[in-house]
Amino acid sequence: MTQHDDSHFMRRCIELALKGGGRVSPNPMVGSVVVHNGAIIGEGCHESFGGPHAEVHAIASVADQSLLQHATLYVNLEPCSHFGKTPPCSDLILEKGISRVVIGCRDPNPAVAGQGATRLLAAGIEVTEGVLEAECKKLNEAFLKSHTAGLPLVALKIAQTLDAKIATSLGASRWITGQEARGEVHRLRSLYDAVIIGEATVRADDALLTVRHCAGRNPLRVVLDRQLRLPLDTRIFGAEASTTLFASSSWSGLPKVALLQQRGVTVLFVDEHAGELDLRQVLLELHKRQILSVMVEGGSRLSASFIRAQLVDKLYMFIAPKLFGGDALSAFAPLDVTMPDQAVKLHFEQPRFFGHDLLLEAYVEA
């Protein structure tokens, strides 16, 4: 196989892996293809958490199992070599006598972390690593961050005008962007494990934070309500999706806590500093509960707080071709930037349009 062929088949692995978006977390998204004489003879993906891995589906889909001994298996993430919810995929590869394995990127999980590739090499299987590595790492960026930093991946979602306003001077914000952009927000929502919103934005927007404009799961709704001020009949406490509320530890004795719990709301308490909840503690508590990715859908203050705490990995900025002017609400509260070299620096991905609105996806530079 040529390098071009390897990239072609790895790209197919990525396409297959995306089918598991919003369904396999906290496991990674993985796709796999089996190739014989330059043609795909089997393929599969990890379809649901706890279910068979992509390699198992791909190998099982091969009609003539005798071809496996002269085949190449492609997979975007290193095959596992340990017993988890399923047996090690490396064992299956060895059992079937597959002659070559092509891997997109290594698994950061300490239980795997190179051991899968090493085991295959030790058994005499030809192993090629790092094919479309950057794309494979981006695909599972939340999984990688979870195992390297012990925190969820954090994305900010912002819908703003061209002059960076998220509401008029009277506080009106519906709707800044059009239907197509809102549909993409709901699709993104379905891919993240949780969405985070502040109490003020819940009040202003009567937010529901469910997935309604596309097929997909509802993420965990995370509400930051430091003083437990939201009324019990607030829509976000409804049964449409699970809700976790974070409040300050100093308010843990309120009778309202038990009333929220009776409604099915999980209430957790963290420290506060200078009138704000400790956002790192919030993320750590979520990570303990196997939340690997969160999208922040708060207002200007909450977005700025996450930025100042250096907890943001990426931004989704939906920009409408509109102007609100100077008295309108800006997308970010003060970020404590006084000199240009103190600015938060970003790296843009390829811009995309949804209707008339522009989506800029950007990563925060370390």
N, C-alpha and C positions, 0 to 999 in steps of 0.2 A: 504494500500500500504506500502511496505517496503522502507527503504532508498535506497536500490539498485534499486527498481522499479522507484522511483522518479528520480534518477540520469539517468536512462535509457531514460525515457521520456523527461527529460530536455535536454539530448544530442540531441534528435531528434528536439527539439525546436531550438537549436543552428544551426543544419544542415539546417533547413528551413529558419532561419533568414539570413543565408549567401547568400541566393538567392537575397536578396535586396542590396547586396554590390555594391556600385557605382550607385545606383538608388534611394535611399531613403533619402540621406543626404539633408538637415541638420537634418532630423529625424533619430532616431536610427534604427538599424536592429533588427527586432523582429520576432520570430516564436512562434507558439502556437499549442498545440495538445489537443484534448478532449479524455478522456479515460473513458471507462465504462467496469466494470468487468475485468480489466487488459488488455483490448484491445483498440487500437486507433480507434475511430469512426469518427473523424474529425480532420483536420489539415489545417493550413494556415500560410501565412507570410505577412508582410507589403511589398507590391510589388513596390510601387512608392510613391514619395513625394506627399502628398495631398490626397492619396487614402485611402481606408479603412484600419484599423489597423489589425494586425495578428489575434487578438481574434475574430473580426467580421468575417473574412474569415473562421476561424476554426469552429466557432459555426454554420455559415450558411451551411457548408459542411456536417453537421450531417444529415443523411437521416431521422432518426426518432427523431424528436425534443423532444418527450416525455421522451427520455432517459437522457436528460440533467439534470433533477432534481436529478438523482442518479449518476452524472458524476463528474469527476475531470478535471479541466482546468489547463494546464501547460503553462507557458509563461516565457520567459527568462528575461523580464523586467516588472517591476510593472505596472499593468493596470492603464491607466490615469483616472483621476477623474474630469477633467475640459473640457470645450468646447474649442476646437482649430479649426482646419480645419474639424474635425469630432467630433461627440458626444462622451461623456465619455464612455470608455469601461466598467468601473465599473457599470454603469447603465444597460448596456446590460446583464452583468453577473447576476445582481440582478433580472432583468426582466425574465430571462430564468430559474431562480431557481437553478443554479448550486450549488452543495453542498460543494465543496472543490476547492480551488485555490492554486496552487504551483507556487512560484515566484523564479526566479533565483537571481536577485538583484534588489535593489530599484532604482528608477528613480531619478537622481540628479537634474532634472529640478525643480526649486522652486514651479512651478505650480502643481507638483505632490508630490515629496519628502515625501513619506510615507503616503500621504493622501488617495491614492487608496487602500492600504492594510488596513488602519484604517477604511475606510468606509465599506469594505467587512466584517471585523471583527465585526463592530457595528451592521451589519445586520444579524449576526449569522452564517456567512459562515466560515468554517474551513480554515485557511490560514497557509501555511507553506512557510517560506522564507529561502533564502540563499542556495538553492540547486545548486551545481556547481557554486557557486558565483564567484570564481576567473575566471573561463572560461567565464562566462556571462559578467563580467566586461571587460575582455580583448576584447571580441567581439565588444563592443561599447566604446572602450577606447577613441576615438576621441570625441564622444558625452559626455562622462563623463568629459573629460578635459575641453571641451567648457563651461560646466555649473559650474565647480568648480574653474577654473583658468581664464576664459574669454579669452583664447587664443586657437589657433588651436593646435592639436597634430602635432609634427614636427619629421619627420624621415629623416635620411641621407641615401642615396643610394650610395654605393661605389663599383666599379668594380676594383679589384686590383690583383697584382701578390702575390705569397706567401711571397715575401719580401716587401710587402706593397707599391708597385709602381703602379701609375695610368697612366703613359706614359713613353716612352723611353727618353733617353737623348736628342733626336731630337724632342720630343713632340708628337710622334706617339702613338695613343691609340686604333686604330681599327685593330683587335678586341682583347681585353684582354681575355674576356670570350667567351664561345661558344654559339651556337644557342639556346640551351635549357635554359641557364641562361638569355639570352636576352629576350626570350619569357616570362620568369617569371617576368622580369622587366616591360614588357608591361602590364602583368596582374596586377601587383601591381599599376602601373600608373592608370589603369582604376578604381581602388578602392579608390584612393585619390582624394580629391576635387580639389587640385592644385599641380602643380610641380613648383619648384623654380630653376632658373638657373642664373648664373652671365654672364655679358657681355663678359668676356674673354672666357668662355667656349662655349658660342654661336658662337663666332668667330672661335675658334679652331675646333669645331666639326660640324659646320653648322647645329646645332641641330634643329630638328623639334618638338620633344616632344609630338608626337601624339601616339595613340594606334594603332599599325599596325599588330602585330603578334598574336593577339587574339581578340575575340569579347569583346566589352566593350566601354564605353563612353570615349571621350577625356576629360582629366581634364583641368581646367583653366591653361594656361601657364603664369607664372609670371617671368618677366625678370627684373633683377636688373642692371640698366644701369645709374650709378650715373651722368655722364656727357652727356647723350644722344648721345653716340658715334656710335651706331650701324646704318648702312645704312638702308634706308627705304625699300630696296628690300631684306632685310634679310628674310630667309625662315620662321623664327618663327613669322613674322608679317603677314603671309599668312592667308587665310580664312578657313583653315582646322579646326581650333579650336580657341576659344576666347583667347585673350592675354591681360594681364595687365602689364604695364611697370611702375616701380618705379624709380624715379630720385631724385636728390638733389633739395631741394626747391630753391637753388640759381640759378638753370638753368630753372626755370619755365617760363621765358620770351622769350625763344627761339622760332622762327617761326616754327621750326621742330615739336613742340608739336601739332600744328594744323594739320600738314601734317600726323602725326601718327594717330591722331584722325579721320582724313578722311579715313584712311585705316581700321578703326574699332578697333584700339588699345585704350584701356583705359589707360590714363596716370595719375599717382598719384605722389605726391611729399611728401617727408619726410625729416627730418633733417639728417645731416651728422656729424660724429665725427671722427677726425683724418683720413680723406680721405675715410671713409666707411659710407654707409647708416645705419641709426638706424634700426636694424633688428627687434627690439621689436615693433617699430612703424609700420613697414611693416606688421608684424603678426596681430597687432591690427586692421589695416585697412582691412586686409583680413577677420578677424573675424566679423567685422561690416557687411561684405558682405556675411555672412553665409558660409564662408569657415571654415570647422571644422578640416580638415586634410591637411597637405602639405608634399610633399616628395621633399627634396632638392637634385638636381642632378647637383650640381656645381662641381668645381674643388677643389684643396687642400686649396686655400685661403678662399673660401666661406664656406667650411665645417668647417675649423678651426674657422672662425668668429662666426658661430652659436654655436660651442662648447664653445668658450671663453665667449660668452654672456649667457651661461647656458640656452639655449632655445631648446636644443635637448632632445627628449624623447626616441628615439630608433634609431638603425642603422640596415641597411641591408648591410652586407658586403659579396659581391660575390668574392670568392678567387679562382683564376685560378692556376693550378699546373705549374706555370712558374716563372722564375727569370729574372729580368732586370738588377740588379746590382746597385752599389752605386751612379752613376751619373744620374740615372733616377729620374723622379718626384715622390715624396712621396705623399701618400694619404692625409696627413695633413700638412699644414704649421705650424709654431711654435705655440704651445698651452700654452706657458709661464709656463711650468712645469720644475722646477729646482731640485726638490727633489721627491723621489719615493712616498712619502705620499701625494703629490699634484696631483698625476695622476687622470685622469678621470676614474672612476670605473664603470664597466659594469656588467650586469647580463645576461648570455647567455641563449637563448632558445635552444630547441633540434636542432642540426645541420641537414641540408638537402642537398642532392646532386641534381644538375641539370646537367645531362651529367657528364663530368669530373670535373665540378666546384662545390665548396662548398659554401653554403649559411649559414652564421652565422647571426642570428637575435639576437640583444642584446639591452637591456634596460639600460639607464643611471641611475645609482643609485643616489638618492637624496643626 
